[in-house]
């Protein structure tokens, strides 16, 4: 009788737990997006040449920043796309143009029930797609929106995005992907097969990540605008903090590149890996001849040697540099999964550098990572700019646990700028990314940072504009009740 009573109590407790979980899920499924706020946030990184390279000489690291509000005032989704200052307002306007496809949507019924279809509908909105399709400003806008939805979803589930992805069943994950235009390279069935095979050993890989994190390389020592002393000191500082792999910007002046690479080699030694990045500066013949001149410094790879759209050009560069032991990496400006498909089919690169915001957010990146697995290409994510390190760690952690299954020749880029503006910034330990544990996509900005750096109304930019000695003026027509007169008004 005692045993029967205990058994009955246990069953009752289990049933209560099940009912509460069902009720919780029922409430969660009613999450409705009620509003979207968009902020143009710009940081003055150009003042100290942070981020400077051969093509982008004066970048102000910026973000078109999105906040999705829901019918639960405590539940929000945060997303952004990365920009370099001027033009951020264009991306913000484009995000606003998608508002009719976001506000009023039920998170589960309208979006997550068939996330791949929703992504396809968003990117191919019948009028807005003319601004792309699936490239340029419209795709940057979509990335901010989609990334905010993933942040919202993960926050609601109480998981960081990487863990939300890792915990998904293969069928659920594949349901997030739009396979349109890539089935000649990856089918739904092939994607499922890759994910199912990677289930073996996944638990051990998760444990390894939680204990050890994921290795990174640093770009912080090698910006093109830095002088000799600064490069030397930054190399020393980064070595002391645990970094073993370094990337240096090149491309503007050959002799200057040799000088800078010689300094880096002297500081980091012969046994550590060093990569170089031309940021699209050269045409194909120049890229080949320039890199032959730099071969004595033993660069592991050349990143973005030419136009990001030149698939066949990259393939030729790769073939001609292979005898020198120099590999090719690109993807930072690769605009969509179709371009990545072609790079893989043409054997145009050794390392695929996905970007969290250049493509259409998490959904599209999932398809590219799966294609990389099929084609045997290593995923080496692009990061650096504001928020990109925070984002990309989640994608690499999922890749390691659920797709690639190993860390061979894989690093996440790291740049030591602007992390202080996020509520849950990346945490580095001995040059490794540690696994995020807070729910969401790690991209929520501090309110004070938005108030300070929103353009043009933030306190920093307001003071900057007010301090200008000469303010441009423009003549405008002012309509009054009695007449139309011309007045001069200061331009913001």
N, C-alpha and C positions, 0 to 999 in steps of 0.2 A: 504493500500500500504506500509506503514511503517512497519507493522507487517510482511508482505510478504518479504520485503527487509531484515529485521533482521533474519527471518527464513532462508532465502537463504544464508546469511552470515554465520550463525551458521553451516549450513549443509556443506558449502564450507570449513570452518575451520576444521570440523570433518573429512572430506574427505582428506584434506591435512595431518592431523595428522595420519590417517590410512595409507596413502601412505608412509609417512616417517617411520612409525613403520614397515611396510612391507619391505621397503628398508633396514632398520636397521637389521631386522631379516635375510634378504637375504644375507647381508654382513657377519652377524654373522655365518650363516650356512656354510660359505666358510672357516671357521677357519681350518687351516691345521697344524698339528704338523710337524715341520721341523727338529728338532734336540733334543737330550737329553744329558744333562750334569750330571755327577755323581760325588759326592764328599764323601770322607771318612773323617768324622768330629768327633774328639774324645776330650772329656773334661776330665781333670785329677782329677775326683772326688775321686779316691781312696786315694789321698794324705791326705784327712781329714776324710776318712771313711764314706763319704756321700753315701748312698745307700747300705751299708754293711748289710748282713743278714747271716743266718746260712749256706746257700749254696754258696752265691756269696760274698766272703769275701773282694774282692778288685776291685769292679767294676769301670771302667772308662766309665761313661755315654757317649754314642756315637750314631752316626746316619749315615746310608747310605742315603745320601741326593740327591734328584733328582730335576732337573729343566727342564721342558718341554718348548721348544721354539716353536713359531708359526710364520706364515707368517705375523702376525702383531707384529712388534718389541716391542710394548708396552704391549702385552698380553702374560703372561707366567703362567705356572702351577708349583707349588712347592709341593713336597712330601718327605716323609722320612719314614724309618723304624728304630726302636730302637734296639741298640745293647749294649754290655758291654765292647767294646775295641777290643781285639784280635778277629779276624774273620770278622770284618766289611768289610775288603777287599774282602772276599769271597762273601758276599752279593752284594757288588758293581759289582763284575764280573758277578754275576748271573743277576743283573738288565741289564747289558750290553748285555747279551745273549738274552734278550727279545726285543732288539732294533728293530729287523725286524718286530715286531708286533705293533710298536708304531709310528716310524718315517714314514711320508708320509700319515698317516691316517687323513681323514677329521673328525673333532670332531663330527659333527652331523650325517653325512651319514654313516660313518664306525663304530662309537662307540655309540653315544647316541640314535640313532634310535632303537637299540635293545641292551641296555647296559647289560642286563642279559646274552645274547648270547655272547657278546664280552668278558665279564668276564669269561664265561665258556671256550671260545676258548683260552684265555690267560692262564688260570690255567691248561688247558689240552693240551697245545702245545705238539705235538706228541713225541718229544724227550726230552724236558725239564721236562715234567711231571715225568720222571724217577727219578728226584732228589726229588720228593715228594712222591706220588702226593698230592697236596694241604696240604703240611706240610713242616716244616723245612725251609731250606735256600730259596727254590723256592717260598714258600708262603710269606716269609719276603720280597723278591724281588717284588713279585706281589703287596703286600700291598703298597710299596713305589710308584709304578707306578699308581695304581688305585687311591690312595689318591691324587696324583698330578693331575690326570684327574678331580677329583671332585673339587680341588682347581681352576683349569683352568675354568671349567664350571661355578662355582659360581662367580668367578671374572668377567667373561664375562657378567654374568647376573646382576652384581652389588649387589650381596647379600652374606651374610655369609652363609656357608654351611648349618647350622641348619635351616636358613630361606628358603633356596632353597628347602630343604626337606619338611619343614612344608607346603610350598605353593604348593607342587605337588598334583595333583589329585591322588587318590588311584590307578587308572589304570596305570598311568605313573610311580609311585613308584614301583609297583609290577613288572613292566617291567624291572626294574634294577636287579631283583633277579634271580639267577639260582636255580631252585627247584630240580635239580637232586639230588637223594639220600635222600631227606628229606620229600617226599610226604606222607610217612607213619606217619609223625608227623605234617606236615603243607602243605596244598595244596594251590594253587594259589587262589582258591575261598575262602578258610578260611582266607587267608591274606587280601583279598579285604574286606571281611565282618568285620574283626577287624578294618581296617582303616576307613571304612564307618561309623561304629558305633561311632568311636572316633571323627568324625567331629563335633558332638554336643559339644558345650562348648569350642571348640578349640580357638576361638577368645579371650575368657576370659582368657584362660591359657597363651596365648601369651602375653597379657597385664600384667598378673601377673608376668611372667618371666622378662619382660622389666623393671618392677618397683622394683622387689624384688630379682631377681637372683635365684640361686639354691644352697641349702645347701651342705656343703662338710665336710669331715673329714680330719685330717692331719696325715701324717706319719712322718713328719719332726723331731718329738721329740724322735722317737723310734728306730733309727738305732742301730744295734747290737754292733757296734764299739764305741758307745758313753759311756763316764764314768758317774758316778752318778751325779756329779755336773752339767754336761752338760744336762743330761736328766731333772733334776729339773728346771734348768733355762729355757730350751726350753718349758717345760710344762707351766711355768709361762708366758713366752712371748706369746705363742699361745693362752692361755686363755685371755690375755689382748687384743689380736687382734681379738677376737670374736669366736674362735673355741670351740666347745662343745663336739666334738667326736674325740677320739684319737686311733691310731693303733700302736702297739708295736711289734717289731720283737722278736721271740723266737726260741728255738730249739736246741741250741748247748750244754747248760748245765742247768739242771733243777734248781739247787739252784740259779744259776745266774739269771735265768728267774724269780724266785720268788722274788729275791731282786729287780729286775728292775720293776716288776709289782707292788710291794708294794710301791715303790717310786712314780710311776705314780698315783696310787690310792690315796696316801696321798696328791698329788698336785691337782688332778682334782676333788676329792671328790667321794662320793658313788653315787650321782645322775646322773652322766654323763656316757655315753657309752664308753667302751674301748674294742677294738678288738685285737686279736693277730694273727701273721702271721709266719708260720714255713717254708715257701718257699720250700716245698717238702722234708723236712729233714727226716721224720720218715717213718717206715713201719706202717702197719695198727694197729697191737697190741700196738706198742709204742705210736702212736698218741692217742689212747684211754686212755692208762694208764697215759701218760704225762698230758693230758688235765684234767683228773680227779684230778691230783695234783694241777693244776692251777685254778680249779673251784672256790676256795675261793676268788679269786680276781674278780669274776663275769665278765669274758669275754663274750661279746655279741656273737662273732663268732670266729672260728678258720679258718684261710685262708690257703689254700694249705697244708693240713696236711700230704699228702703223694704224691706219683707219680701223675703228672697231667693226666696221661693216665689211671689210675686205677679207672674206673667208679664204679665197685662193691665195691672196697675198700672204696671209699668216702661214698657210700650208707650205708655200715656197720658202719663207724665212725659216720655218722649222726644219725643213729638209736640208737647207744649206748650212745651218748652224749645228746640226746634230753631230757632225764629225768633230766639232770643237767641244762637245760635251755641254753645250748650252741649250737649255730647253726653252719652250715658249709658253707663256701664260696670258690669258685675256678673259674678259667677261664683265669687267666693271661697267662698261658702256654697251654691253650686248643687250639688245632691247627686248628680246622675247625668246620663248622656247624654240621657235622655228629657226632663229639664227643659231642658237646653240646646237640644234639638231644638225644643221649644215656644217658647223665647225667640227662636230664629231664625225660625220660622214666623210668629210674631206681630210680628216686627220690634221686639222689646223692648229691644234694646241696640245700640250701635255698636261696643263693644269687649267681647270675650269673655275673662273673666279666669279661665282654668283654674287649678285648685289641685292640686298634686302629690299631696295626701293626702286631700282632701275626697271626690273620686271614688275609684273602685276601682283606683288605680294607673295605670301606663303604658298598659296595654291599652285602658282606657276612654277615656283622654285622646286616644289616637290617633284614635279615632272622632270625637271632638268637633272636633279640629283639622281633620279632613277635611271635616266638615260645614261648618265655618266657611269653608273654601275654596269649597265649592259655593254658599253663601249670600252670599259676599262680605263676611264679617265679619272684622275684624282681631282677631287673638289677642294679647292684652296680659296676660301671666301675672301671677298674684298670687304674691308671695314675702314676704320679711320675717321671719316667725317662724323659730324655730330650724330649720336644715336646709333651709328652703324655697328659699333662693337657690341652695344647692348642688344641689338637685334640678332646679329649673325651667330652669336654663341649658341642660341637655341637651335638654329638650323644645322650647325655642325654637330651638336650633341645628338640630334635625331639621326643624322646621317651615320654617325659612328655606331649608334646602338641598333638601328633598324635597317640600314642599307649596306654601307661599306663594310662594317664589321671589323675594321682595323684602322690604325693610325699611321701606317707607313707613308712617309713623305708628305704628311698632311699637317698644316699649321693654320691657325686663324690669325689674320692680320690684327695688329694692335697699334693704336696711336694714342698717345697720352694727352688727349685734349678734350676738355668740356664735359667730362664725366660728372663733375660736381653739380651739374644742373639737373640731374635725374634723381628721382627718389630711391631707385634701386639700381645704382650703377654697377658696371662690371667690377668684379673683385678678382685681382690678379695675385698669384702667389708663385714666386720663383719663376716668373715668365709664363705661367700657365693660367688659363681661364678656369675659375672655379665654377661649379655647377650652380646656376640660379635656383633658389628655393622659394622665392616669393611668387605668388600667383600673378599671371599675366605675361606680357612680352617685354618687361623691363624698360618701358619707354615713357612712362609718366614723368613729365617735367615738373620741377618745383614751381609753384605759383609765383614765387618771387622772381625767378628767372624769366618767366613770361612777362611779368610786369616791367622788368628792366629792359629786356631785349626785343620786345615786340616792335615791329617796324610799321610806321614811323612814330607811333604814339608812346612807346616805352620810355622810361626815364633816361636811359643811356642815349638813345637816338634823339630824344627831345632836346637834351642838353647839347648834343653834337650839332644838331641843326641850328639851334639858337646861337651857337658860338661862331657860326660862319660869318665872316666879315662882310661878304657880299651875298645877298639873297636874290636869286633871279626873280624877275617880275614878269607878269603877263597881263595884257589888256583884255578885259572881259566886258561883255554887255550886261548891264544890271537893269532889270525891268522894275519900274516903280508903277504906282497907280496912275500917275499923271504923264510920265514921259519915259523915254529910254535914254539913259545917259551912259557915257563911258567912264569907267573908273579903273584904277590900277589896284590889283590885289596881289598880295604876296603868295607865291607858290609854296606849298609845303616843302 
